[in-house]
Amino acid sequence: MTEHQRQTQGEDILSETSSAPHLSREESPVSYNPTGNTNANNTQRPSIGRRLSSAASGFFSAKSRQEEGDDDSYDALHNEDVHESMYATEQLSRALTDRKLDEEEDDEDETPEVYSGKREDASAGTSDEQQQQQPRPPPTRRRSSVSSSIQKYKFWDKDFKQERTKILTQFLINYVFLIIGFTGVLCIYTGSYYQRDTRFKNLKMGVFIADQNVGDLPNIVGQTIEYFFTNVSTVQAAGDFHIWNHTTLADVAASHNNTITEEVYRQIHHQKFWAAFYVHENATLDWYQAMVTQSQTFNPVQSLMEAVYETGRDFNGVNVYIVSIINQLLQGYNEFIPQSGLVGHMLETLNSTQVLGVINNAPQLVTVIPTFAINDLIPVTNPVFAATMQLGGIYIVVMTFFLQVFCFRINMYLASKLSGGQFILSKLLTTQVSYLFISLAFIVLNTAFQLPFSGAFGHSGFLVIWMFAFLLMSSIGSIIEILVLVAFALKPPLLGFVLLYMVVLNISPVLAPIALCPSFYRYGYAMPLKNFYDLVQVAYFDSWKGMMGRNIGVLIAWIVVTNAMMPFVFKWLAKAKAKKEAKAKAEK
């Protein structure tokens, strides 16, 4: 461009500027005059308040137009797809499949146009002339878009009567479901405690009397203990007592190549009896010889009898009930033995000289009462076990439920993308892998609190307990998944009761021996948590392994049966959904 051309262009710009007197460098506020004519200085931009008001009006107007096509009645609350509303499956699918297309559309909508300045310059003169010729119309009151789009009622208005009736009816239905649901939960859990003290007689106890006659010396100690357990009425209500004499004990011990004492311990360890009251072999003879020799070392309190049990057999049941029953029996025994004449009968076996010698030189042999020494074959001294044994299994059940909820959206997306068989196989595989990792977290947490896992299986106990926890999660998880799917199909609010009932049904037969519960609770032998509870006690405490096969078999049976049911449940859900959609389409 030459210098002459640049000078000519500058003159043209100056001429255009001088021909537009309404453009000024500074704008001063002008008062609004609706009746008068507007001049060139009234072209200022609207105030911030007016712009915000216009934006709000536009928003509510758009909202009103949108709601005109929606059914906002009470019935619409029950016609929506629960899966899509709760888990946003439609949005998730669109986000994972058409994300690029949506972003391009959003970019096109949100891209601003480049300002060139030509449009305003071209129309500046025309708009000024029109503003000078036409007066500004008077302001009109803007109609409230909120009141036009949402009609409000008072609760007792006649127009609201139909909706009010529907709402109250739904409240009553909800109350019925909640009351029935919680009644069932409380009945199941509280019922396991009902009249539990009257069922102590269901607990099988052993009374092993190895004391026998030796020559002319009768088994005074054995006869006294037998009389206590067979003729004292209060004792009979404390358990189901089976009395074995020396002959029976000797025969059973010989069949297992054991001594009599070893056989007594074997009967307890193999869970034949909850507890045993054992009178030692030749107890009367040992006491008699101590008095004859005026022994200073023999102690009749701890040397003649013992009460035997295993805490590791049932951590909760033994600590709460068996130990309590034993203490109650020993208290009754201490009240009974002074009246039984046991010491007097023993002194009758001595002559007068021997009696005086005992009284003068070894009075402790006749002034103390022989009692049962407590012998816990598998004591549990670590208090941290209480947390694992009481609520550890419940935590696994709860975490399994939350795993189903967390994975629900993923499963819905997979169902929309994979064929039926592929979806079921992939779902089973991913679920089992999830159980494997979460069960690992359970055993690692127990190990972090220094719970020894080497009681029964050495260092391999870590892997064994891990597999036990995995079997529990897999069996419980399959049950929960089926119930969750059915609950969503029938009535989604029932989802909470799925977790509640799974916890209560599993925990009720675990917190006490099933023998102390009503007959209904024998279902606990088939519940996953009860079998897991027995397996963990074997691994941690080295209790009897004889029931491990049954426990593992029950858990595996749950896994196989529930996973085999899964395809049929999905098929039923698909039919139910298709029927629902067909019904909705027919109503339209």
Residue pairs with C-beta under 8 A, 6 or more apart in sequence:
17 23
20 124
20 125
21 40
22 39
22 40
22 41
22 43
22 128
23 124
24 41
27 41
27 44
28 41
29 44
30 41
30 42
30 44
34 136
34 138
34 139
35 135
36 135
37 132
37 135
38 131
38 132
38 135
38 136
39 132
40 128
40 131
40 132
42 131
42 136
43 128
43 131
46 54
53 142
57 142
57 145
60 145
60 146
60 149
61 145
63 145
63 149
64 145
64 148
64 149
67 149
67 150
68 149
70 76
73 163
74 163
74 166
74 167
75 166
79 584
82 488
82 492
83 89
83 412
83 488
84 90
86 492
87 408
87 409
87 412
88 409
89 409
89 412
89 413
89 416
92 409
92 412
92 413
93 413
93 416
94 102
95 102
96 413
153 159
153 160
154 160
155 164
156 164
174 493
177 491
177 493
177 494
181 494
181 497
181 500
184 501
185 497
185 500
185 501
185 504
188 501
188 504
188 505
188 508
189 504
189 507
189 508
191 508
191 518
191 520
191 521
192 508
192 509
192 511
192 512
192 517
192 518
192 521
193 512
194 518
196 512
196 516
196 517
199 515
199 516
199 517
200 237
200 238
200 239
200 321
200 325
200 516
201 236
201 237
201 238
201 239
201 240
202 240
202 515
202 516
203 239
203 240
203 274
203 321
203 322
203 325
203 513
203 515
203 516
204 239
204 240
204 242
204 272
204 273
204 274
204 515
205 239
205 240
205 241
205 242
205 273
205 274
205 275
205 276
205 277
206 241
206 242
206 244
206 264
206 267
206 268
206 272
206 273
206 275
206 276
206 277
206 278
207 225
207 226
207 229
207 241
207 242
207 243
207 244
207 276
207 277
208 244
208 249
208 260
208 264
208 267
208 276
208 277
208 278
208 279
209 219
209 222
209 225
209 226
209 243
209 244
209 245
209 246
209 279
210 222
210 246
210 249
210 260
210 278
210 279
210 280
210 281
210 282
210 283
211 219
211 221
211 222
211 246
211 279
211 280
211 281
211 282
211 283
211 284
212 219
212 222
212 245
212 246
212 281
212 282
213 219
214 282
214 284
214 285
217 284
217 285
217 288
217 349
218 284
219 283
219 284
220 284
220 342
220 345
220 346
220 349
221 279
221 283
221 284
221 287
221 304
221 305
221 342
221 370
222 279
222 283
222 284
224 337
224 340
224 342
224 345
225 277
225 279
225 305
226 243
227 340
228 235
228 333
228 336
228 337
228 340
229 235
229 241
229 243
229 277
230 241
230 243
232 332
232 336
234 332
235 241
235 329
235 332
238 325
238 328
238 329
239 274
239 275
239 325
242 273
244 252
246 260
246 281
249 260
249 263
249 264
250 260
252 263
253 259
253 260
253 262
253 263
256 263
256 266
258 266
260 281
261 278
261 280
261 281
264 276
264 278
264 308
265 308
265 377
267 273
267 276
268 275
268 276
268 308
268 309
268 310
268 377
269 310
269 377
269 543
269 544
270 544
270 546
271 313
271 543
271 544
271 546
271 547
274 309
274 313
274 318
274 322
274 513
275 307
275 308
275 309
275 322
275 325
275 326
276 307
276 308
276 309
277 305
277 307
277 308
277 329
277 372
278 305
278 306
278 307
278 308
279 304
279 305
280 286
280 303
280 304
280 305
280 306
283 304
283 305
284 346
286 298
286 303
286 304
287 298
287 300
287 304
287 346
287 365
287 370
288 346
288 349
288 350
289 295
290 298
290 300
290 362
290 365
291 346
291 347
291 350
291 354
291 358
291 362
291 365
291 366
292 350
292 354
294 357
294 358
294 361
294 362
294 365
295 362
295 365
296 362
298 365
299 364
299 368
300 365
300 368
300 370
301 368
301 369
301 370
301 371
301 373
302 373
304 370
305 370
305 371
305 372
305 373
306 372
306 373
306 374
306 375
307 326
307 330
307 372
307 373
307 374
307 375
308 375
308 377
309 318
309 322
309 323
309 326
309 375
309 376
309 377
310 318
310 376
310 377
310 378
310 543
311 318
311 319
311 323
311 376
311 378
311 379
311 380
311 541
312 377
312 378
312 379
312 380
312 537
312 540
312 541
312 542
312 543
313 378
313 537
313 543
313 544
314 322
314 513
314 537
315 380
315 385
315 386
315 389
315 537
315 541
316 389
316 390
316 510
316 511
316 512
317 511
317 512
317 513
317 516
320 512
321 512
321 513
321 516
326 374
330 371
330 372
333 371
333 372
334 369
334 371
337 369
337 370
337 371
338 369
342 369
342 370
343 366
343 369
346 366
347 355
347 358
347 366
350 358
358 365
358 366
359 366
378 541
378 542
378 543
380 541
382 450
382 451
382 452
384 449
384 450
384 451
385 451
385 540
388 446
388 451
388 536
388 540
389 533
389 536
389 537
390 511
392 442
392 446
392 536
393 472
393 506
393 507
393 510
393 529
393 532
393 533
394 503
394 506
394 507
394 529
395 442
396 439
396 442
396 469
396 472
396 473
396 476
396 532
397 476
397 480
397 499
397 502
397 503
397 506
397 529
398 499
398 503
399 438
399 473
400 435
400 438
400 473
400 476
400 477
400 480
401 480
401 484
401 498
401 499
401 502
403 431
403 434
403 435
403 438
403 477
404 477
404 480
404 481
404 484
405 484
407 430
407 431
407 434
411 427
414 423
414 426
414 427
415 423
418 426
420 567
420 570
424 566
424 567
424 570
427 566
428 563
428 566
431 477
431 481
432 474
435 470
435 473
435 474
435 477
436 470
438 473
439 466
439 469
439 470
439 472
439 473
440 466
440 469
442 469
443 453
443 462
443 465
443 466
443 469
446 453
446 465
447 453
447 462
451 540
452 540
453 461
453 462
453 464
453 465
453 539
453 540
454 461
455 461
455 539
455 540
455 541
455 542
456 464
456 538
456 539
456 540
456 541
456 542
456 543
456 545
457 464
457 539
461 539
461 540
464 539
465 536
465 539
465 540
468 532
468 535
468 536
468 539
469 532
471 528
471 532
471 552
471 555
471 556
471 559
472 528
472 529
472 532
472 555
474 555
474 559
475 528
475 555
475 556
475 558
475 559
475 562
476 502
476 506
476 528
476 529
476 558
478 558
478 559
478 562
478 563
478 566
479 502
479 528
479 558
479 562
480 498
480 499
480 502
481 562
481 566
482 562
482 565
482 566
482 569
483 498
483 502
484 495
484 498
485 569
485 570
485 573
486 569
487 494
487 495
487 497
487 498
488 495
489 572
489 573
489 576
489 577
505 523
505 527
506 527
506 528
506 529
506 530
507 529
508 517
508 521
508 524
509 517
509 521
509 522
509 523
509 524
509 525
509 527
509 530
510 524
510 529
510 530
510 533
514 521
514 522
514 524
514 525
517 524
524 530
525 531
525 554
526 554
528 554
528 555
528 558
531 550
531 551
531 552
531 554
531 555
532 551
532 555
534 547
534 548
534 551
535 548
535 551
535 552
537 543
538 544
538 545
538 548
